[in-house]
Amino acid sequence: MAKREIAESIYRVLFHNQGQIYEVYAQAIYQSDLYGFIEVEDYMFGKKNQMVIDPSEDRLRTEFEGVKRSFIPMHAVVRIDEVEKEGIAKVKDSKGDKVTPFPIPVPKDLK
């Protein structure tokens, strides 16, 4: 068996947040000491000096700016993939998706 190269892993994390699905990329993910949560660290976003900036990625970059670690409830996680390279972080509306989140009370005044 060939040995797998030791390189830093990159993870794509999809999770529900306030009626939307967040897709973010990070280098560290593990089960939290807080029961029922996962911890996401070392978020990865595209280079800020690019000529074309994706508005949804820029929104996520500003939302997670200064965040050392996020605690995401396990029932909000849709999927975690280990990928070869970083993609574009984005926020999608969850309406019309075939994945239904675990029931979470969402305030009706958010619009």
C-alpha positions in Angstrom: 0.0 0.0 0.0 1.3 3.4 -0.9 1.5 5.9 2.0 -0.8 8.8 1.7 1.0 12.1 1.6 0.9 14.0 4.8 -0.7 17.3 3.9 -3.1 19.7 5.7 -6.6 18.6 5.1 -9.3 20.9 3.8 -12.9 20.4 4.8 -16.1 21.6 3.1 -18.8 22.1 5.7 -22.5 22.6 4.9 -24.8 23.6 7.7 -28.1 25.3 8.3 -28.2 28.8 9.8 -31.3 30.9 10.0 -33.1 29.4 7.0 -30.0 29.3 4.8 -27.3 26.8 4.0 -23.8 27.9 4.6 -21.0 26.3 2.7 -17.6 27.1 4.2 -14.1 25.7 4.0 -11.9 25.1 7.0 -8.7 23.3 8.0 -9.7 22.0 11.4 -12.9 20.3 12.4 -13.5 18.2 15.5 -16.1 17.1 18.0 -16.5 19.8 20.7 -16.3 19.3 24.5 -19.7 21.0 24.4 -22.0 18.1 24.0 -23.9 18.1 20.6 -21.6 20.6 18.8 -18.7 20.4 16.4 -15.9 23.0 16.3 -14.7 24.6 13.1 -11.4 26.4 13.1 -9.1 28.1 10.5 -11.7 29.2 8.0 -10.4 29.5 4.4 -11.6 32.2 2.0 -10.3 33.3 -1.4 -7.5 35.8 -1.6 -8.8 39.3 -1.0 -6.6 40.9 -3.7 -8.4 39.1 -6.6 -9.9 41.3 -9.3 -13.3 39.6 -9.1 -14.8 39.1 -5.7 -17.8 36.9 -5.2 -20.4 38.9 -3.1 -21.6 35.8 -1.1 -18.0 34.8 -0.3 -17.2 38.4 0.7 -20.3 38.4 3.0 -19.1 35.2 4.7 -15.6 36.6 5.0 -16.9 39.7 6.9 -19.3 37.6 9.0 -16.5 35.2 10.1 -13.8 37.9 10.3 -12.1 37.7 13.7 -13.7 34.4 14.6 -11.2 31.9 16.1 -13.6 29.0 16.4 -17.3 28.3 15.7 -19.4 25.9 17.6 -22.0 24.4 15.2 -24.9 22.2 16.5 -24.6 18.7 15.1 -28.2 18.7 14.0 -27.6 21.8 11.9 -24.8 20.1 9.9 -25.8 18.8 6.5 -22.5 17.4 5.4 -18.8 17.5 5.9 -16.4 16.6 3.1 -12.6 16.3 3.0 -11.6 17.9 -0.3 -8.4 18.3 -2.2 -8.6 22.1 -2.7 -10.5 25.1 -1.4 -13.6 26.2 -3.2 -15.8 29.3 -3.1 -17.6 29.8 0.2 -21.3 30.6 -0.3 -24.7 31.0 1.2 -27.7 29.4 -0.4 -31.4 29.7 0.4 -32.6 26.4 1.7 -36.1 26.8 0.2 -36.7 24.2 -2.5 -33.9 21.9 -1.3 -34.6 18.2 -0.8 -32.8 18.3 2.6 -35.1 19.3 5.5 -33.3 20.5 8.6 -34.1 19.1 12.0 -36.9 21.3 13.5 -35.4 24.5 14.7 -37.6 27.4 15.9 -37.0 30.3 13.6 -38.4 33.7 14.5 -41.1 34.9 12.0 -39.9 38.5 12.2 -36.6 37.8 10.4 -36.9 39.0 6.8 
